[in-house]
Amino acid sequence: MVADRPEVRRIGMDALGTALRRGWSDFVAAPTQLVFLCVLYPLVGLLAGTLAAGGDAMHLLYPMAAGFALVGPVAALGLYEISRRRERGFKAGWRNAFDVLRSPAIGSITALALLLAAIFLAWLWVAHLIFASTVGTLPADASEAMRVVFSTPDGHRLLLWGNLAGAGFALAVLVLTVVSFPMLLDRDGGVAQAVGTSVRAFAANPVPMLGWGLVVAVVLLLGSLPLFIGLAVALPVLGHATWHLYRMVVAK
């Protein structure tokens, strides 16, 4: 029913800075960088293995690295729980991140996570099609492959259409999930209500939400240099900040 829909507030660009500051405060109070390092090292190994596999798999390296941001909201679930506990005055530490598994909304959360996984796979498929229709093949040598991508007309078309497609997928995920996962954890009204609220939140605040998407992209890029290790801090801070952005946008 419309009357049961959560109220969506309008926010300004200053809310993004407030969310980041509160996210940093949560991270300092309950640091989780070691947990994320345990996740990131296998990820780095996977990407390195893809690169080492040579020309047959090298074209998937960038789509895989960029595409992990599409499933980032799932990785942040435990961070939302930590922020939620701190907000309510409860003791919160990295172990509480696993309390999500006992959430009454775990079914809805799993369904939405599967949707993101499907979007991630769709992105890889589209990226492969774009590669196949432009460059087609890459030399096994990494430096020669970079020359083909950055110094040939086919490479330029690959970069143009690949990045445009990636931006489209990222925008879709932002619209669908900017508040939906925190909302499910906070008050399970089902996937449809959570996603609908996220869409309404974006529609009510298009400029701040696009700004938030840009902030996330820049912080993730900086955190990826070098060797993705900075993500051990960037991901938790962004996760906590997303919880606080949800609180500012969706009324209790």
Buried (B, 14 or more C-beta within 10 A) or exposed (E): EEEEEBEBBEBEEEBBEBBBEBBBBBBEEBBBBEBBBEEBBEBBEBBEEBBEEBBEBBBBBBBBBBBBBBBBBBBBBBBBBBBBBBBEEEEBEBEBBEBBEEBEBBEBBEEBBEBBEEBBEBBBEBBEEBBEEBBEEBBEEBEEBBEBBEEEEBBBBBBEBBEEBBEEBBBBBBBBBBBBBBBBBBBBBEBEBBBBBBBBBBEBBEEBBEBBBEBBBEBBEEBBEEEBBBBBBBBBBBBBBBBBBBBBBBEE
